[in-house]
Amino acid sequence: MVDAEGWRVSAAWRVGPERHRRQASAMHFSLNFAPLVPYWPVFLEGAWLTLRMTALAVVIGTALGTLVAFAKRGRHRWLARLCAIYIEAVRNTPFLVQIFLLYFGLASVGVHMPTFAAAVIAMVINIGAYAAEIIRAGLESVPRGQIEAAECLGLSKWRIAWHVMLQPSIEKVYPALTTQFILMMQASAMASQISAEELTAVANTVQSDTFRSLETYIVVAALYLVLSLLVKLLAWAAGEYFFRRRRTVRRAAAQTAQAARRRAAAVRAGNGNGNAPGAAGTVGTGGMADASTGNAAQRSAS
């Protein structure tokens, strides 16, 4: 008992001053970014890896989502059901679990892959499911009459799918796709859990070396904000490049339709102004006829 009591007293004596020192340091805390300056190349390498992962996932995932969207609307029921199962399975499970299944699950059966490849494949599978639903909604918005008109003109199925269905639908849902791309870039932080040296993993390493957690994650948040704005800017530039001709044609068609409506309104106004004197003349002629008829009746009566 004495030894135990003595151990408790000594432990309390050791912990007490350390706790007071931590409280005093917390009271006098101030932001200091100077220890992070030597780590700027490491931060930039992590940001560059994040951009590479996002670019690969966006390109391959969008292509996968397009194929899945067409397959889900196709005539083969078994393929449509398989695509529906894939979409629901991905959209209703956490992205972190999907990464673990690819990296640790496949490793348990003897399939080992690098962390970068596992992270990119998981991102492709995830963004493919979400992009499939977004693109499918765009395909559903294409009027059936346009597809039938293209078939009557003799266009091939590939040209109908590309020019009549896919391009207009992508243009309609492009803002939603851009938002999904940005969310996927931010979700790439989950790859740090399998030791992929992207931006969040770099932040964890830096804060463990410098013990400046707040400053480190402020810098990382600012870098993620810059990356999000960069992805948004690139997506906007791509949209302006790919959809510029279609927007020009649509604007010209709208201007032509507006001019036609103005001409029709002017014609209607002119016809209305021309009918007013004619109507008055008709009334005047009718009045003169009635007057002459009355005079003839009076002469016959006399």
C-alpha positions in Angstrom: 0.0 0.0 0.0 2.8 2.4 0.8 4.5 1.7 -2.4 1.3 2.1 -4.3 0.5 5.3 -2.5 4.0 6.5 -3.1 3.7 5.7 -6.8 0.5 7.6 -7.1 1.9 10.6 -5.4 5.0 10.6 -7.6 2.9 10.2 -10.7 0.7 13.1 -9.7 3.8 15.1 -8.9 5.1 14.4 -12.4 1.9 15.0 -14.3 0.9 18.2 -12.5 3.7 20.6 -13.7 3.5 19.2 -17.2 -0.2 20.0 -17.3 0.4 23.5 -16.1 3.0 24.0 -18.7 0.6 22.9 -21.5 -2.1 25.2 -20.2 0.3 28.1 -20.1 1.5 27.4 -23.6 -2.1 27.2 -24.8 -2.9 30.6 -23.2 0.1 32.2 -25.0 -0.5 30.5 -28.4 0.2 32.5 -31.5 0.2 31.6 -35.2 3.7 30.9 -36.5 4.1 29.8 -40.1 7.9 30.1 -40.2 8.5 26.4 -39.4 6.5 25.5 -42.4 8.6 27.4 -44.9 11.1 24.6 -45.5 8.2 22.2 -46.3 6.8 24.2 -49.2 8.3 21.9 -51.9 6.7 19.0 -50.1 3.3 20.8 -50.1 3.6 21.5 -53.8 4.5 17.9 -54.6 1.4 16.7 -52.7 -0.8 19.2 -54.5 0.6 18.1 -57.8 -0.1 14.5 -57.0 -3.6 15.4 -56.0 -4.2 17.1 -59.4 -2.8 14.1 -61.3 -5.0 11.7 -59.5 -8.0 14.0 -60.1 -7.3 14.4 -63.8 -7.0 10.7 -64.4 -10.1 9.9 -62.4 -12.1 12.6 -64.2 -11.2 11.5 -67.7 -11.5 7.8 -67.2 -14.5 8.1 -64.8 -16.5 10.3 -67.2 -15.9 7.8 -70.0 -17.0 5.0 -67.7 -20.1 6.9 -66.6 -21.1 7.6 -70.2 -20.9 3.9 -71.1 -22.9 3.0 -68.0 -25.5 5.6 -68.7 -26.1 4.3 -72.3 -26.1 0.7 -71.1 -28.7 1.5 -68.4 -31.0 3.0 -71.0 -30.3 0.1 -73.5 -32.5 -2.7 -74.6 -30.5 -5.4 -72.7 -32.3 -5.8 -69.4 -29.6 -7.9 -67.7 -26.9 -5.2 -68.6 -29.2 -2.4 -67.4 -29.7 -4.2 -64.1 -26.0 -4.9 -63.7 -25.3 -1.2 -64.2 -28.0 -0.3 -61.7 -26.5 -2.6 -59.1 -23.0 -1.0 -59.7 -24.4 2.5 -59.3 -26.4 1.8 -56.2 -23.5 -0.1 -54.6 -21.0 2.7 -55.2 -23.3 5.6 -54.2 -24.5 3.9 -51.0 -21.1 3.0 -49.6 -18.4 5.3 -48.1 -15.5 6.2 -50.4 -13.0 5.2 -47.7 -14.4 1.7 -47.6 -14.1 1.4 -51.4 -10.4 2.4 -51.2 -9.8 -0.2 -48.4 -11.5 -2.9 -50.4 -9.3 -2.3 -53.4 -6.0 -1.9 -51.5 -6.3 -4.2 -48.4 -9.0 -6.5 -49.7 -7.2 -7.4 -52.9 -3.9 -7.7 -51.1 -5.4 -10.4 -48.8 -6.0 -12.6 -51.9 -2.6 -11.9 -53.4 -3.3 -9.0 -55.6 -0.9 -6.1 -54.7 -1.0 -2.8 -56.3 0.7 0.6 -55.7 -1.0 3.1 -53.6 -1.3 5.6 -56.5 -3.0 3.0 -58.7 -5.3 1.8 -56.0 -6.4 5.4 -55.2 -7.0 6.3 -58.9 -8.9 3.1 -59.6 -11.1 3.7 -56.5 -11.7 7.3 -57.7 -12.6 6.1 -61.2 -15.1 3.6 -59.9 -16.7 6.2 -57.6 -16.9 9.1 -60.1 -18.1 6.7 -62.8 -21.2 5.8 -60.8 -22.1 9.4 -60.0 -21.3 10.6 -63.6 -23.5 7.8 -65.0 -26.6 9.1 -63.1 -25.8 12.7 -64.1 -25.4 11.9 -67.8 -28.4 9.6 -67.8 -30.5 12.5 -66.5 -29.2 14.6 -69.4 -30.0 11.8 -71.9 -33.6 11.6 -70.6 -34.0 15.3 -71.3 -33.4 14.9 -75.0 -36.8 15.0 -76.8 -37.8 11.8 -78.5 -38.8 13.7 -81.6 -35.2 14.7 -82.3 -34.1 11.1 -82.2 -36.9 10.0 -84.5 -36.1 12.9 -86.9 -32.4 11.8 -87.0 -33.5 8.3 -87.7 -35.7 9.5 -90.6 -32.8 11.4 -92.0 -30.8 8.1 -92.2 -28.2 8.9 -89.5 -26.3 6.0 -88.1 -26.8 4.9 -84.5 -23.3 6.2 -83.5 -23.9 9.6 -85.0 -27.3 9.9 -83.4 -25.8 8.9 -80.0 -23.0 11.4 -80.4 -24.5 14.4 -82.1 -28.2 14.2 -81.2 -28.1 12.6 -77.7 -24.7 12.9 -76.0 -23.5 16.4 -76.9 -26.7 18.2 -75.9 -27.1 16.2 -72.7 -23.5 16.8 -71.7 -24.0 20.5 -72.2 -27.1 20.5 -70.1 -25.6 18.6 -67.1 -22.1 20.1 -67.4 -22.4 22.3 -64.3 -23.4 19.2 -62.2 -20.4 17.3 -63.6 -18.1 20.1 -62.8 -19.3 20.1 -59.2 -18.8 16.3 -59.0 -15.2 16.7 -60.3 -14.4 19.2 -57.5 -16.0 17.0 -54.9 -13.9 14.1 -56.2 -10.7 16.2 -56.0 -11.5 17.0 -52.3 -12.4 13.3 -51.6 -9.0 12.3 -52.8 -7.8 13.2 -49.3 -9.1 9.7 -48.3 -6.1 8.2 -50.2 -3.9 9.4 -47.4 -5.3 6.4 -45.4 -3.4 4.0 -47.7 -0.2 6.1 -47.5 -0.6 7.8 -50.9 1.6 10.9 -50.7 -1.1 13.4 -51.7 -1.8 16.7 -50.0 -3.5 15.5 -46.8 -0.8 12.8 -46.3 1.9 15.5 -46.7 0.0 17.6 -44.1 0.0 14.8 -41.6 3.7 14.3 -42.0 4.5 18.0 -41.7 2.4 18.6 -38.6 4.0 15.5 -36.9 7.5 17.0 -37.7 6.8 20.6 -36.7 4.1 20.2 -34.1 2.3 23.1 -35.7 -1.0 21.5 -36.4 -3.2 24.6 -36.8 -0.8 26.3 -39.2 -0.3 23.2 -41.2 -4.0 22.5 -41.8 -4.6 26.2 -42.5 -2.1 26.0 -45.3 -3.6 22.7 -46.6 -7.1 24.2 -46.5 -5.8 27.2 -48.6 -4.2 24.9 -51.1 -7.4 22.8 -51.5 -9.3 26.1 -52.1 -6.8 27.1 -54.8 -7.0 23.6 -56.3 -10.8 23.7 -56.3 -10.8 27.1 -58.0 -8.3 25.9 -60.5 -10.4 22.8 -61.4 -13.4 25.1 -61.7 -11.6 27.4 -64.0 -10.3 24.6 -66.2 -13.8 23.1 -66.4 -15.2 26.5 -67.4 -12.5 26.9 -70.1 -13.2 23.4 -71.5 -17.0 24.1 -71.6 -16.4 27.4 -73.5 -14.2 25.5 -76.0 -16.3 22.5 -76.6 -19.8 24.0 -76.4 -18.9 27.4 -78.1 -20.2 26.4 -81.6 -23.4 24.9 -80.3 -24.1 28.0 -78.1 -23.4 30.3 -81.2 -25.9 28.3 -83.3 -28.5 28.4 -80.5 -28.0 32.1 -80.0 -28.4 32.7 -83.8 -31.5 30.6 -83.8 -33.0 32.5 -80.9 -32.3 35.8 -82.6 -33.9 34.5 -85.8 -37.0 33.4 -83.9 -37.2 36.7 -82.1 -37.0 38.6 -85.4 -39.7 36.4 -86.9 -41.9 37.1 -83.9 -41.4 40.9 -84.3 -42.3 40.7 -88.0 -45.4 38.7 -87.2 -46.4 41.3 -84.6 -45.8 44.1 -87.1 -47.9 42.3 -89.7 -50.7 41.8 -87.3 -50.6 45.4 -86.2 -50.6 46.6 -89.9 -53.6 44.4 -90.6 -55.5 45.8 -87.6 -54.9 49.3 -88.7 -56.0 48.5 -92.3 -59.2 46.9 -91.2 -60.4 49.8 -89.2 -61.0 52.2 -92.1 -62.5 49.4 -94.1 -64.9 48.6 -91.3 -65.9 52.2 -91.1 -66.4 52.4 -94.8 -68.6 49.3 -94.6 -70.7 50.9 -91.9 -71.1 54.1 -93.9 -72.2 52.2 -97.0 -74.7 50.3 -95.0 -76.1 53.5 -93.6 -76.5 55.0 -97.0 -78.3 51.9 -98.3 -80.7 52.1 -95.3 -81.3 55.7 -96.0 -82.1 55.2 -99.7 -84.4 52.3 -98.8 -86.3 54.5 -96.4 -86.7 57.3 -99.0 -88.1 54.8 -101.5 -90.6 53.5 -99.0 -91.8 57.0 -98.2 -92.3 57.8 -102.0 -94.3 54.6 -102.5 -96.5 55.4 -99.5 -97.2 58.9 -100.8 
